[in-house]
Amino acid sequence: MTERTAERVLIVGGGPVGSVLALALRQAGVPVLLIDQLAAPERDCRAASCHPPTIAILASLGLLDAGLDQGLVSPVFHYLDRVTGKLIGRFALPEMQAPPEHAFVLQWEQYKIADTIAERLAGDDGVEIRRSTTLTEIEQSADGVIATVQRADGSEERIAAAYLVGCDGGRSTVRKLSQIDFEGFTWPERFLKIDTRHDFTALGPQIDNRNYFSDPDQWMNLFKARGEDGSGMWRSVSPTLPEQSEDELLSPEAIEARLQKFCPKPGAYGVVTVALYNVHQRIAVTFNQGRVLLAGDAAHVNNPVGGMGMNGGIHDAVNLAAKLASILNEGAEAQPLLDRYTRQRRKAQIDGVQAQSIANKQMLGEKDPAVRTAKLAEIARAAETPELHDAFIRRACMIDSYAAAEATL
Ligand SMILES: Cc1cc2nc3c(=O)[nH]c(=O)nc-3n(C[C@H](O)[C@H](O)[C@H](O)COP(=O)(O)OP(=O)(O)OC[C@H]3O[C@@H](n4cnc5c(N)ncnc54)[C@H](O)[C@@H]3O)c2cc1C
């Protein structure tokens, strides 16, 4: 076992959040070691929607050109009643009275963000990226942290760093080793994601790149991403019944029947990938313990209706990078800044992401007919009333919650 010492930040996890953190730290001149247990970046098609505050961050990191090149610009999103097939509300960011600087949602798949950052970091002497390297233990002292990692061949190494940031996803080893409680709950139903190349705009002009279908029995989110070859990939997310088995849900017949029920068409759908997710609403009680920090899904998880999990994680990453740079480059007192990181980013979760994603899910799946009618009427009114339209977008697109969190002392 060898021991390496360095005054650098060790990032555990090279998903979108760990990657953005690495780039932001490097742009601030902080040395970085990023490890990931996987041999190669995951071709994971979970997140694609980047909301306006995140687009501004991507622009400030010099990533927006790549995002526009590889992604899809979506200035509009729709709410529909799946039972009647009618459009309930249309929300258009460029039509806001005070639109954000980037008045659109960017559909840029999370693996493309991570890949682009890995390319930007290649050749930078201040960053080392090690794959097939799994964090297994953490020891802290007053002036540093020592992580034990395991390589693919089974050998172990002890790595010293000034700070360690767990960007290692919802099942975070960093959070568990640090015994930080992950408060919240798990929904009884799982969500099924289906990716298909079928072009749903054939349904009519009520379909845009981003669509929310309300249905008391089987609501659906339907989004278009650009896909691997740029030809377009439609992603649907819908709920399953708790008692349905994985085999039952994932059989080709069941997948086909689900899509046909949603949008009947002659001939079978060309299904590219399917995935079943357990769905949680949880936040770590603190995002910091000594020299260990949490960011992204390691710190918080939420249901994906509204596309906010990765956005919130990217907001964590740039917030934390600025604070670590002040501590490491300018000698700023650490604990007040790290406490503020927890305060700001927990607020963004509690008041913003968690509250909004729960409301989004409940709105789409409302079963009580009277409550459902009232909720749909509220959306229709919001779409038609300029102040309500703008306020709706500011909530749905994380504009208000991001600003409120950043303003928190
Ligand atoms: C169906 C679906 C759709 C979604 N759509 C959106 C969306 O449109 N917009 C949005 O904002 N969010 C969305 N999300 C949420 C989003 O996918 C997550 O919030 C995001 O992936 C979190 O990124 P992360 O980097 O924190 O974690 P992850 O992407 O989970 O990455 C964690 C990394 O850590 C590595 N790792 C784990 N353990 C270790 C270890 N012990 N040692 C070393 N490495 C380790 C893993 O290999 C992985 O590379 C969606 C989620 C789902 C399920």
The ligand as a Gaussian input file, in Angstrom:
#p B3LYP/6-31G(d) Opt

LIG

0 1
 C      -35.229000       9.050000     -15.427000
 C      -34.445000      10.192000     -14.865000
 C      -34.414000      11.394000     -15.550000
 C      -33.723000      12.474000     -15.025000
 N      -33.721000      13.658000     -15.712000
 C      -33.121000      14.731000     -15.185000
 C      -33.110000      15.978000     -15.886000
 O      -33.612000      16.093000     -16.994000
 N      -32.495000      17.042000     -15.302000
 C      -31.898000      16.933000     -14.066000
 O      -31.398000      17.943000     -13.568000
 N      -31.827000      15.757000     -13.413000
 C      -32.417000      14.655000     -13.928000
 N      -32.317000      13.451000     -13.295000
 C      -31.460000      13.320000     -12.096000
 C      -29.969000      13.153000     -12.503000
 O      -29.811000      12.025000     -13.330000
 C      -29.081000      13.049000     -11.276000
 O      -29.424000      14.088000     -10.380000
 C      -27.593000      13.148000     -11.667000
 O      -27.164000      11.995000     -12.355000
 C      -26.713000      13.325000     -10.434000
 O      -25.386000      13.445000     -10.844000
 P      -24.187000      13.084000      -9.859000
 O      -22.933000      13.423000     -10.596000
 O      -24.449000      13.700000      -8.524000
 O      -24.318000      11.507000      -9.599000
 P      -24.199000      10.290000     -10.635000
 O      -24.601000      10.715000     -11.993000
 O      -24.927000       9.157000      -9.999000
 O      -22.641000       9.966000     -10.678000
 C      -21.985000       9.376000      -9.560000
 C      -20.619000       8.855000     -10.003000
 O      -19.930000       8.395000      -8.843000
 C      -19.273000       7.170000      -9.146000
 N      -19.091000       6.448000      -7.865000
 C      -20.061000       5.973000      -7.036000
 N      -19.528000       5.399000      -5.954000
 C      -18.186000       5.502000      -6.073000
 C      -17.076000       5.096000      -5.250000
 N      -17.236000       4.474000      -4.057000
 N      -15.811000       5.351000      -5.688000
 C      -15.628000       5.981000      -6.883000
 N      -16.629000       6.395000      -7.696000
 C      -17.890000       6.161000      -7.291000
 C      -20.201000       6.479000     -10.125000
 O      -19.524000       5.514000     -10.907000
 C      -20.710000       7.655000     -10.964000
 O      -19.891000       7.898000     -12.093000
 C      -33.020000      12.343000     -13.793000
 C      -33.026000      11.129000     -13.103000
 C      -33.739000      10.062000     -13.630000
 C      -33.747000       8.769000     -12.871000

